[in-house]
């Protein structure tokens, strides 16, 4: 049974790799706590951006009375061969900037994930 499960997992992963490229960006984000929203709600808003799959906190940078600053990994997928830089500059970053109470403190870029 274990062997069949491993074969199935390999099949699923290979099929996904044929049609899409996976990327991960690293961003320092500032969350305003003045809006009554918590960090998890902001993460959900980021996940709602087209092609974003996961948002993970890497580390906490600072916390003050009215803001939370943290380093986050944002993964996104694109159809095979699509321009990642174009997506990153015209969809992902502007999408994050549109979220009220959220700002990008530092953009550390993105990389392809194998």
Secondary structure, DSSP 4 states (H G I P E B T S, - for coil): -HHHHHHHHHHHHHHHHHHEEEEEEEEEEEEEGGGS--HHHHHHHHHTSTTEEEEEEEEEEEE-SSEEEEEEEEEEEEETT--HHHHIIIIIHHHHHTSTTEEEEEEEEEEEE-
